Amino acid sequence: MTDPASDQHTGHPHSQAGSRYALRLVFWESTAGCNLQCRHCRRLDVSLELSKSDLTTEQAKRMIAAVREVGEPIFVFSGGEPLIRPDIYELAQFAHEKGLPTALATNGTLIDAAVAAKIRDAHIRRVSVSLDGADEETHDYLRCQPGCFAAACAGLNHLRAAGVSTQINCTVARHNVDQLDRVYQLALDLGVEALHLFMLVPVGCGADLPATDMLSADRYEQVLNWLYDRSREEKLFVKATCAPHYYRIARQRSRADGRPLNVSTHGMSAMTRGCLAGTSVCFISHTGDVFPCGYLPVSCGNVNELPFMTIWNDSSVFARLRDTGQLGGKCGVCEYSKVCSGCRARAHFAGGDYMGEEPYCAYVPMKLKEGV
């Protein structure tokens, strides 16, 4: 799952319509099919072609219309690889006509000038392209296909030429953590509007990666502090994703610097917290199952069986995620719980309880320091 449109460049005034909870982002896994087979994919069952269990065009339109009944969230066409779905432009146009701002999350390898024009004409506001390294060797190794780095960069150039807003998504792990300065420069050189760093969540194929590929909690802190420094340069919009403790770090650093924290500069909202799973974000699978996010495999209902509004408002899983008082471990006693809350997907992976302690956070809450 990627986050291609949640910064101030594509922000939208989100009405709540019939929902009791403001919905900011909906990620739809438009297909499980993909032309790549990445080592860190959140899916185990990636196919090189469209899945027979993908929602049909009419089912997808009903789902999109149901999302619009809840509010005006940014609707992200994700995958798999959404561009292998032949009706993707029709569905994007439909969402636009329903009043939903749309975005596309892609590996970028299928985008030529003609595809870029179709994306623009379908009123897709922002396209994120995944680049998981600063060079061919690093990116192509993770994506398991030679030439996909060059193809992704070419895709970004085609999008820019077509006048489409672009961003780079980079999943950070041991293989590329030492390339962050180069990835940042690459983003500047390619002229994208944003760089989102995704801290690896070990689910799907990612769960089979060696433990040595994961960053330690201390190394996470270093990366997020690096990101804070880049945000202060204001050369490029940067954002941490699947790294809710960045909300804590940004506040700590801002306080230490004696400078006010501009939440929009850091990809934040004054009304939300670090982990948005089930609170203002949800994920709809290619079969219609609704999850808190693409990395947390706890189903809250299926849009073919229940109205989306009912799932969003009444799911017991969502209700639990919205209550920070139910956080366990050190997250439950942390003074930053309401602005961070820890990654619920990593907690689920580490201990089987999505309300458990974030396993990749080095911070020790004051109550634990004081022995309370």
N, C-alpha and C positions, 0 to 999 in steps of 0.2 A: 504494500500500500504506500502511495506517495501523497505529498501535500502540496499541490501546485498552485494554490490560489488563496492562501489564507493570510496574506500580508496586506499592507495598506494600499498597494498598487491596484489590487482587484477587490478591495473591500466593498461590501454591499450592505445597505441598511436592512438588517434581517428582522422582518416582522415575525411575531410568534403565531399569527393566524389562530388556528384552533388548538394550539399546543400550550401546555402549562410550562414547558421548558424551551428556552430559546435554542434552536438548532442552527448551528453555524456552517457545518460541513457534512455532506453525505458523500461517501465514496462508494461507487458502484463497480463491482467486479464484473464488467460487461461480458467477459468470457474467461474461461480457464485456459483457453488456448494461447499459445505464445510461440513466436519464431525463435526464441532463445530458451536455454535451460540453465539458469543461473545457479551457482553454488549456494547462494544465500537466500533463494526465493522462499517466501513464507508458505508456499504450497508444496505438497509432496506429489501431487498428481498433475503436474504440468503436462499438457499435450501440445504437440506441434500443429494441431489443427483445432477448429472450433469444437466445443463440447456439445454433445447431443442434449445435455441437461441444462445448457444455457437458456435463460429466459428468451421466449420468442419476441419478435418485434412488438406484438400487441400486448403481451405480458409486461414488457419493459415500459411501454407507454402508460399502461395502467399504474405501474409502480411510480413512474415519474410524476404523474398527475397526483398520486396519493401523497408523495413527498411535498408537493406544492401546497397541499391542503394544510400541512403542518406549519409552513413558513416559507421563507425565501433563502434557504441555505445555498451556499455554493455547491453545485452538483458536479462531482468529479468523475469523469469516465476513466476507469482504471482497468486493470486486468490482473493476470495475463497481459496480453498485448491488445489493447482495444482496437487498434487499426486493422487487425485481421478480421474484424467483424464488419460485414459488408453494409449493414444498415446504420453504422455508427454516426454518419453525418445526418441521416434522417432523424435519428433519436436526439442528436445534439440540437438540431433545428427545432424539434418538438419541445424540448426542455426550454429553449429560448422563448418560444411562443407562449409557453406556460408562465413565463416570468422568472425562470430560474437562471441565475448567472452560472455559466458552465466553464469547466476546465478539463484538461486532458492530461493524463499521466502515461507516458510512453517511453519505450527504450530508444526511440528516435531513429532506428535503423531503416524504417520503411518510409521515411519522409523525403520525398523529392519535391520539386517545384510544384507539380500538379497537386500532390497531397496537401502541401502547405496552403495552397489556394483554397482547397476544399475545406480545410480546417477553419480558415479565416471566414469563408462564406457561410459556414454553419454557425457563426457567431460564438465560437469558443474563445473565451477571454484570455486564457493563459494556458500555455503548454509547458509541462515540466518534462525534461529529458534526463534520464539517469546516466551519470558518469561516475563510476566508482574507482576513479584513479586519475592521475594527471597524465598518463601516457598509455599507449596501446598495450604494452606488456601487462600492466597491472589490471586495467579494465577488462581486456579480452580474456585474461585468465579467469576472472570471477564470472564473466558472462559466458564462458565456454564456447566462444566462437571468434575465430580470427577475423579482423576487419571491422568488428562492431564499434570500436572506439571511433575510427575514422567516419563510419556511417552515421553515428550519433552526432558527431560534430558537424557533419555536412547537413544533417537534418535541422540542427539549430540554425545554421546559416540560411537554409531555405525558409524557415519560419520567419526569421528576421527580415528577409527580403520581401516576404509577403505581408509584413506589418503586424505579425502576431507577437504578443508579449510572451517572453520565454523565461524559464528559470532552469537551473541545474539542481538535481537532487543527488546527493552523494552519501552512500551508506559507509559509515566509518567503522573500521575494525583494524586488526593488527596489520593487515596487508597494505593499508594505504595511509595509516595515521601519520606517518612521517612525510607525506606528500601534501599536507593541507595547505601550506603556503603556495605550492604550485597549483593546486586545484583552485585556490582563490584567484591566482593570477590568470589561470585559464578562463575562469568565469568572466573576469574583466576583459580579457582579450576577445572572447566570443560575444561580448556585448549583451549578456543576459541581464535581466532586471533583478534577479534574486538568486541566492545560493542557500539551499536548505541542506543542513547536515543531519542525516538520520543515524542515530546510534543503534547499532545492530540489535535486533530482538531475536533471540535464538529459537525460532519456531519454524515449522515446515522443514525444508531442506537445510535451513540455517541451524537446526538442532543437531545436524550431523557434522557440522564443522568442528574441527578439533578445538578443545577448550583453549588452546594456545592462541587461537584466532580472535578470541574475545579480549577486549580491553579490561584491565583491572579498574576498580572503582577510582583509584588515585589517578589513573591515566584519563579516565572520563573527566575528572575535575580539570585536568590540564587542558584537554580539548575544549571544554566549555569555557574556560577562562580565555583561551586563544580566540574563541568565537566572540566573546565579549569585547576583546581588544579590537577585533575587526569591525564590530558594529560601531565602535566609537570613531572609526575612520570615516564612516558615512560615504564610502566610495561605492558601496553595493549593499543592497538589502540582504541581510543574513539572518538565518533563523535556525534554531535547534529544534529537531523533531524527534519524538520518542526519547526525549531527554528532559523530563520535567524539572529536574534539579537545576536546570539553567535558570529557572525563575528565581530560585534562591540565590544562585551565584550572582546574577545580575543585580539583585538588591544588595547583597553583601558588598560587591565591588563598587556600586554607585555610592553607597554610604561611606565606604572607605575613601573614595575619591572626592567626597564632598560635592558631588554633582547630582542634580536631580535625575531620576530615572524616567526617560521618555519611553513609555511602554510600547508605543507603536514602532519606535525605532528598533526595538528588540523583538518584533514579531509577537507582541503580547497584547492582551486586552485587559483593561483594568477590572473587567467583570468576570474573568475566568481564571483558570489555574493551569498548571503545567500539563498534567495528563487530562485530556479532554474526552477520553473514551467513555461513552454513555452519558456524558454530561452536556456536551454541545456538539458532539461528533458521533457518527455511527457509520457502519459499513454494511452494505448489502451484497451478498454473495451472488455468483452467477446463477444460482438456483433459487434466489429469493430469500435466503435466510438472512436475518438481521443480527449483527454482532456489534459489540461496543466499539471495536476497531478491527482492522484487518489482521492484527497480530494476537487477538484474544479470542480463542475458539470456543466461546460460550454463547450458544444460540439463544436469542430472545424471542424468536417467533419467525414465521415465514409470511412474506407479503402476499403469497397466493392463498393463504389460509386465514389471515387476520388483517384488518385495516392497519396500514402503517402507523396512523395516528394512535391507535390502541397500543401497538407495540411500543412506540416511543414514550407514550404517557404512562403506561401501566405495567411495563415489564418489571418483575421483581429484581432482575439483574441490574437494570438501569437504576432502580430505586436504591439499591445497595451501593452502587458506584457513586451516586450523588450525595451520599452521606459520609463525609470525612470522619465522622465519629466512629465509623466501623473499621477504619484502617487499623491494621495490626502491626506488631513489632515496633521498631523505632519510628516508623512512619506515623503510628498512632499517637506518639507523644511528642512529635516534632513540632516546633513552633512555626515551621514553614508549611505545615500540612495543607493549609487552605490555599496556598499559592503554588504548591508543588504536587503533593499527594503521591509522588513516586510513580513509576511506570507499572500499571496494573498488569500488563502482559508479561513483563519480566518477572513480576512477583508470582504470577500463575505458573510460569515455566519453572521457576526455582523451587516452589514449594507446593504447587497445586491449589493455592488459594489466591484468587485475584485481588483480595483485600489485604494480602500479607505484606511483608516488608520488601521494599525495593532492594534487590540484591547487589546492585551496582552503584550504590551511593556511599561515599566516604564520610559524609557529614555525621557528626555525633550531636544529637539534640541536647539542648541545655539541660533538660530534665535528667538525662542520662549522665551528663557530666557532673551534675550536682547530686546525683544519687537519689533523686526523688522517686 
